[in-house]
C-alpha cells in the first residue's frame, strides 16, 4: 500500500492555516516528495513520518512557491544522519537553481544528484517508484508527474518445484535475478506470473488544462490537480497567468477516468474553497478539497 500526504496546498504565498505546495509519498519506509514550498518542514514535522528516508524530490518548476523550502529541508535531512545520495528531478535549469539555494545550506553530508528533464525522460526508477513526466502550459517551463508503483506477478511455487529449483534460489528469482543451478539457467519469467495491477498517482499544478493530461493521468487512483480559483468568473485570470480552475481540473479528472481528485494550489484570495467544491463535484463527483496535512492510504487493487 502507498501512503499519501499533502503537506501544503497554497499557491503564490503562505497564509495563516495554509502553507505552500508539497506532496509526500511513502512506500516500504522510503519517501518521494513533489515540490518543496516555504513551510514544508512545518507540516512534515506535524506529520511525524520523519525526513531521513526522503530519497527523491521532484520539482514541477522553479517558482519560489514550489522550491523555496528546499535549503532548510536539505539541512534538516542532513542533521537526521542521512549520508546516501538524494535525487532531485526537475526542469532544465534546476541544477543551477539548487546550486544557488544551497549557498545557504553548505556542507551537506550527502550528495544531491540532479536529473534535468529532457524530451527523452521517462520511466525514472526511484526504489519501488516509477516516475514519468508531462510538460505543462505555464509561464515558465513546468512539468506534471505520474508516480506509479508496479506490482510483480505472483511466484508460482508449483512451477518452481516442477523445475527442481532449490528453495534458497526462489527469493533471487522473485527479485528479477537469473540463477544457474546444475548447469541450467533459470530466469524470473519461468516462475513468475503476469504483472498485477499497481498504483498510479497523478500530480499537476500551474498549468492550463491540456488534452495530453487525459491520457497521461488515465485511470489514476488519485489525481492531485490545481484549483487556483473556484469561481468560473475568474477564468480570465487563470488564463492570463496560466493556471486552472476547479471546473477545468474536474473536467480533466472526469475525462481521464481517475478514481479520485484532490484539488490543491489555491490562490491566497480563495480563502474558503469549500464554498466552491460543488462547482467541481457537479462535473466530477469524487472530488475532494486538499488541505495541509491531508492523508490517505491507497491499497493495491484486489485481484
MARLUM-451609 format. One record per residue: residue in one letter; x, y, z of N, C-alpha, C, O in turn. Coordinates in pm, whole numbers, plus 50000, padded with zeros to 5 digits. Atoms other than C-alpha are relative to their C-alpha. Layout:
N
AXYZXYZXYZXYZ
...
***
This chain:
303
X500844988150000500005000050000500875012450000502045012050038
X499294987350014501005036149943499365010350091498155012250089
X500464989049916500735064250199500205013149925501265015349866
X499964987150069499965098850057499725011150100498765010250177
X500214988649911500305131850244500175013049923501225015449863
X499934986750060499515166350109500535009550107499835012750202
X499354991949897501945188350302499605014649993499535021450096
X500404986150017500875221850158499135001349878499364994649777
X500934998950113498065232849930499845014549953498915017549878
X500104986050039498685270149887500845003349879501824996549849
X499234994950112499895288949584500425014450026499775021750101
X499494986349999501915320849548500645004150133501825007250136
X499434996149871502355328749920499264992550110498084989550097
X500695006549888501625311650252499075009950069499345021950074
X500914991949919498695324350455499714992250128499964980150132
X500295007349876497585315650810499114987849973498024989049915
X500755012350019496425279550806500214993349867499594983049839
X499775006050132497725272550456501435002749957501815014249931
X498634998750042501325265950363500124997249849499124994949781
X499795001150144502875262350019500184985649954500294976250033
X500185012750068502885233849775501054989450033502264991950026
X499135011649985504315199749860499164987450021498084987950081
X500655013049986503325163049845501044989750040502174990049991
X499095010649957504895133050017499344986449982498194984450019
X500455013850018504545096349921500924990850078502144992550077
X499215009649923505675067750145499674985849956498514981949950
X500155013850045506245032150025501134991750058502304994650035
X499005008949940508015004750217501065007750079502245004350077
X499104992549914509535030350450500865010349929501665017149994
X499234990250077511035051850171499065010749945497895008149919
X500844988650037509795086050061500395006049865501555006049825
X499824991750118509345105349739499155012550020497995011750059
X500684987349980508405142249753499845007149866500705006149779
X500194991250115506935165349489499865014350051498965017350130
X499944985949963507735202349532500325001850148500114993050231
X499554997249863509035218749845499895015050025500895022150032
X500234985849975507465252649907500375004150141500654995750227
X499754994449868508075275250203499064993650102497874991650074
X500755006049888506905259750535499814985049988499154978950072
X500155014450014507135223950405500464992650125499854982750165
X499485006849881509185214550711499005000050115498994990750197
X500964999149890506395225750943499014988449993498794981450092
X500975010950013503825201350806500684986450003500074976650047
X499255012649987506485174250775500174996350146499994984850184
X499835002449857507175178051147498674995950063498634986850146
X501325003349946503455177351226499554986149957498894979050033
X500375013150051503005146351010500674988950079500054978650108
X499305009549916505655127751208500584987949929500914978049993
X499455011350075506895105050929501535000149995502134990149957
X498554998950008510495117250954500445005549865499635007549775
X499464994250123512795131050684501194992249944501544994049828
X498755006550040515835108350667499864991749873500804990849795
X500195009350112514335084850408499385006449877498834999449792
X500434993450123513375111250150501084997849895502155003949902
X498995004050099515185096349851499965008449873500945008849798
X500124992450124513895119149576499025011550021497985010050085
X500894988550000512385153849541499785004149855500725007849785
X500354996150137510565160949214499495014450002498575017650078
X500384985950005510255197949130499215002549871499694999549762
X500804997350118507465208748896500585011549919500655010849796
X499384988550064509075242448819500665008550108500485006050227
X499134993249906511365267748980499445013550046500225022650077
X500584988649930508915294049101500164998050150500154986750199
X499655000649859509585302349465499004992050083499404985150177
X500985007049917506315288149600500074984849985499364977550054
X499845014550019507405253749477501394995050041501624982950042
X498635004549974511065253249576500695007550114501805003950152
X499304991549902511815279549843500254993250133501074998050212
X499765007249875511625254450128501164990349994501464983650092
X498995010350022514455233749984501255001350089501654991350148
X498764999449919517565247450167499794995050142500584987050192
X500255004449863516055242750512499734985150010500194978550103
X500295014349998514745208250428501274991849983501474981850053
X498765007450021518115196650296500875000150126501484990050160
X499244999249875519805208850615499414990750106500154983950178
X500655008749903517255190450827500254985349967500504977350057
X499705013850041517745158550624501454996650038501734985750086
X498615002249963521495162550676500184997750149500974989350190
X499925001549854521015166051051499364987150049499544983350164
X500655012649961518965133851051500964988249995500644977250041
X499015010750011522095113650979500074993549864500764983549846
X499975005850134521505106850613501365002449934501925013349943
X498764998750076524615100250406499824995149856500664997849770
X500245004950136523095083150098499645011749908499055021549954
X500364989450095522725104549784498495002149994497714992750013
X501404996550018519405122449734499835005149858500605013549812
X500244996050138517995126449385498995011549995498095012550077
X500984989650029516205156949251499724999849851500644999349769
X500445000050139514205157148929499285013149972498495017650055
X500694987650032513045188748755500395005349864501144998849791
X499794994350134513145211348450501445004549978502225005850072
X498694994750034516215223448268500255012950078499375021550086
X499664988649916517985248948486499934996950148500375005050231
X500125003549858517235230648811501354999250068501495003550183
X498675001649940520905222948871500555013450049501095014350159
X499474986949964521845259748873499205006250116499765012650204
X500844994749892518885269249095500354993350133500495000150234
X499665007249876519705242149351501385004150050501595005850170
X498664995649962523355252249347499935013650071500615015750172
X500124986849940522355288149426499334999250137499775005850231
X500705001249873519925278149701500894993750107500814997250225
X499165007249904522505255549862501175008350050501945003550134
X499014990849941524825285249922499715001850148500635003350228
X500364998549859522895288450248499764986550068499294985950181
X500085013349941522915250850305501284992449965501234982049899
X498725006150040526635242350275500314987250078499724984450182
X499445011649932528445210550368498954989550038498934984650150
X500955010849976525595186050334500764986750005501704984849928
X499295012849988526675150850439499614989849894500014978249902
X500415009050109525105135850126500075007749869499975020049867
X499994993950132525335142349754498585002349952497684994549983
X501284997450066522425158049566500204997549851500945004749784
X499875003750140522095141549226498835005949921497675002749948
X501024992950076520205163148975499714992949868500624989549793
X500455005150129518195148648687499155010949935498035013449977
X500764989850071517125176248447499224993449887499784985949807
X500925006550093514145165848236500305004249856500535016049828
X499874997650143514565162647860498834993449929497984987249993
X501075006350078512265151147581500044984750010499044978049983
X499845014549993513615115947635499794994550141499904982450162
X500135004549861512975114548011498734991750018497624996549993
X501155008649969510725085348105500454988250086501624984450085
X499775011949918510465056248345501225001350090502094992650091
X498934998449902512815070148609499694991250120498614992450179
X500255009249889513165043448877500635005550128501845007750134
X499554995749869513415055449236499514989750101498344989950141
X500395011249916513425024749460498824992749933498964987949821
X501135007250057509965009349404499045009149924497975004749881
X500804990550075508575040749237500465000749855501654999449826
X499684996850139508415046548862499435013849970498245016349989
X500364986050018508355083448767499975003549852500925000649779
X500084994650135507145098548440499535014550005498935018850104
X500254985649998506705134948341499175004349879499184997949773
X500804994250108504345156148131500195015150003500035021450107
X499794985650010505085191348010498685007350011497705003649945
X501204992049983502535217048121500045012649916500925014449832
X500104987250070501485251147989499925011150104498835015750140
X499894989449900502685277048240500855011249939501285010249824
X499194989250055504575309648201501504997650012502305005749964
X498645005050011507835291148266499894984849982498814979149996
X499995014450021508855255148196499514992850125500034994950234
X500665006449887506705233148417499594985849961499224983349847
X500335014050027506025195748447499024994650103499014998750219
X500805008149910503435172848595500674986450016501514982649935
X499385012949971504355139148745498954989050014497884991050073
X500785012249979502865104548724500914990350075501964986450026
X499225009149916504125082049002499284986650004498144985750048
X500605013350002503485045048958500764990450091501974991350107
X499415010849920504085015749188499634987049929498554981649953
X500295012650069504304984948963499934988550102500504989350210
X500155011649911503384951449116500334987349924499714984249822
X499575012250067505104919349024498904989550002497974990050083
X500895011549997503254887848938500304991050118501334992750184
X499805009249889502874860149194501034989449964501124984949850
X499045010950018505624834749240499244986849995498424983850082
X500705012750021504454801049112500824988750062501774983550002
X499285010549926505614775549370499974986849925500964979549921
X500145012750073504304746549163500994999049886501624988649865
X499045000150111506404756548862501424998450051502224991149994
X498645000849944509494761349079500334985850043501444981050021
X499765013949956509104726549226500124990749880500964981749879
X499945008350121508444711148884501365001149933501894991349880
X498694997650060511694726848760501154996050091502324997250055
X498995004349902513514713649070500965011250038502165009050054
X499194988649959514744748449164500065000050153499025000550219
X499885000049854516134748049522499335012350062499365023250005
X500744989349932514134769049769500875012250025500375023550022
X499144988549969517154790749851500215009349881500755020249897
X499914991350119517034804549494498705007549970498675016549886
X501314994350033513364814049499499985015250017499465022449931
X500034985549975513854848649650500815007649896500465018949862
X499214993450104516534856749390499195001649872499225012049807
X500854999250119514144848649108498875010350019498505017349925
X501034990249971511444869549278500535014349988499795023649959
X499354986950012513924898549277500605002249862501495010549844
X499674998150141514334895048900501464996649967502055002449875
X498645004750029517724877848911499934986649927499024978649947
X499865012950068518774849348685500974991450081502024996250125
X499105008849923520294819448862500404987949914499714984349819
X499515012150067522304789248746500114988950102500714990750208
X499955011549909521884755148907500204987449918499444984549826
X499675012450071523434722648790500125002349850499674994249769
X499754996950140524444739348463498805005349923498895007449802
X501224995350065520904751548390499695014350046499725017250165
X500394986349966519904788448375498495000650024497704994749951
X501414997849968516624798548536499745015050007500435022350078
X500334985750005515044832248463498665002550070497844993550080
X501244997049926512254850148655498724996649925497754992349986
X501245002550075509724846148374499584985350002498444981949969
X500325014249995509914808448422499144996550121498484986150123
X500715003349875508344810448770499115011550049498425009950150
X500804988549957506654844748793498795001649909498885000049787
X501194997450078503114851948684500025013849936500995021249952
X500074987050064501994882148484499935011150103499425009450214
X500024988549910502444916448638498575003450038497675003649954
X501324996949948499484925748858499785015249999500745022949994
X500264985549996497744959748865500685006550120500655001250231
X499324992849894499714985149067499215012250043497985012350040
X500594987549952499065020149199500525011349914501685011349875
X499614988650083499105052549000499505013050063498325014550094
X500324986949944499215088049137500375010749897501465010249839
X499704988850089498995119548922500085013050078499335015150174
X499844987049932500145154249027500375010549897501375009249826
X499694989450096499995186048820499355012950045498135013550064
X500494986749969499655222548911500625010049903501475006449821
X499384989150076500475256048747500004997249849501054997349785
X500125002250144499195248448400498575002849956497635001650034
X501315000350061496325254548170499644985449973500534977149953
X500385013850031494285222748111500444996149860500355004049766
X499475004850127495735201647830499384986449966499124978350054
X500515013050045494375172847623500964988750036500534977550063
X499005010249970497635154247688499874994650142500304983550171
X500175004349861496745152448057499044988350011499164980150101
X501035010349991493795129647987500604986049985500324977250066
X499375013150019495835100647852501084997550104501244986350152
X498885001549907498775107148084499524995450139500144986850201
X500495003349866496705105048404498854989949998498214987550101
X501135009250015494175079948272500004989050106501024982450129
X500235010749903492795056248538500845001250127501054991350196
X499224998149877494905071248818499144997050122497945000050123
X500705002349874493945060249168499705013250070498685014650137
X500184986749943494365096349279500685010149909501845008649873
X499454988850077494845128049076499955012450088498885016350134
X499914987849921496035158649265500265011449902501345012349843
X499934989950104495375188749045499665013850051499135015550161
X500104986049960495255226149054498565005250005497735002249918
X501244992649991492305246649173500315014250044500005018150157
X499554986649962493675281849167498825008850040498915016950133
X501234992649970490135296549164498814990449997498774981249915
X501205008050000486795281149249498905005849913498064998549860
X501044992950073484655307049075500355000749851501415005949815
X499734999850144484405302848697500065014149943500585016149834
X499924986250048484025340348666501435005349999501725015749939
X498604995949997487765342448736500844992349898502074992549905
X499255008050097488715320148444500945008749916501985004049871
X499134991150077490155350548263501335002150070502375003450005
X498754998649925492715354348543500814987149992502044987449982
X499305012950013493525317148528500704999149865501834994349857
X499405000350133494145320348155501185009649991502205006349931
X498944989950007496245351748197501304995150063502384997550011
X498815004549927498605335348447500294985149982501124979550052
X499765014150035498445300048300499784990650119500664983050158
X500425008949893496585282448581498694993349961498184995549851
X501255007150026493465260448608499035001850115499445002550231
X501064998349901490165264748790499464986650047499814976149993
X500645012149949488125239548990499334992349886499544980349870
X500785006850103485855232048695500884994249890500584983649836
X499115004850106488695228448444500734987350044500854977849966
X499295011949952490615203748659499044988450022499414976949998
X501005010649985487445184448741499654993749866499404981749858
X500275005250135486825180948367501124990649956500854980149897
X498885009050030490315166248321499844986950077500034976150021
X500165012149918489665141948609498914990949944499084978749938
X501115007950056486355131048456500424993249870500184981249852
X499635005650130487765126148107501134989850011501264980949926
X498915009649979490805107648243499564987850080500334978550100
X500565011449926488555084148441500814996750126501004985050158
X499275002549876490555088648761499004995650107497804998050096
X500895004649893489195073349080499635011350096498515011850147
X500254989349905489535104449296500845012249962501955010949912
X499294987450023490525141049261500135007750130499155009550203
X499764990449894492125162849527500375013349934501285013849852
X499644986850048492155199849449501045006350092501025004250213
X498934993949922495175219949561500495012749930499955016749827
X499384987950055497325250949492498995011349984498805016949876
X501004989549999494675275949590500665013949999501735015850056
X499584986049994495095313149530499815005250143498875000950211
X500234994049867495545333449853498655006950011498115008450120
X501314993449997492345351249753498864990250020497744994250051
X501025010449982490455318049772500054995350145500604984750175
X499895002849857490065318350149499044989150048499294982950151
X500975010149961487055294950163499664991049880498584992149822
X500225008550118487435268749889498784991050012498224986949910
X501165008749982484625247950041498735006049939497794998749908
X501184993750060482145273249903499864996549852498784998049794
X500025002850144483075262349550500194985249969500294981449852
X499795014350025483525224849598498914994449908499194985849824
X501105005050082480115219049439500245002549851499744994949768
X499704996950141481405235049116500754988449936500444984249825
X499245011450050483895206749075499194987250007499234979149914
X500735012649981481625179449209498864998349900498474987049870
X501045001150103478925187548955500564994349870499824989049787
X499345005550118481465177548690500594986350030500424976849954
X499375012649958483395150348877499674998150147500235004750234
X500585001349866481575138049183501034996750107500965001950218
X499055004449897484525121849360501175009850012502345006150004
X499014989449979486315154949412500045003650147499005004950212
X499824995649862487745164649750500915012150002501745014049913
X499114988649981489385196349874501274995450070501214988050168
X498765002449929493035193649964500155009750115499595020750112
X499644991049891494305208350288501334995250058501704983650041
X498715003449943497625208950470499854988450099499054989050192
X500055011649912498205175350635498994989449960498834979550031
X500975010150046495545156450437500744987349959501714988049884
X499355012650030496495119650415498994989649954497794990749980
X500815011650036495195087750265500924988149979502134989649962
X499275012450029496265051650218499384993849877498174991749872
X500505006250122495965036249874500514985749994501714983449980
X499585013950005495984998249873500184995349856499685001649762
X499945006450131496914976349581498634994249967497914989650056
X501315005450039493874965349381499904985150035500874977750027
X500255014249973492334932349484499774992949867499064998049780
X500195007650123492514906149212499654985550033499454977449942
***
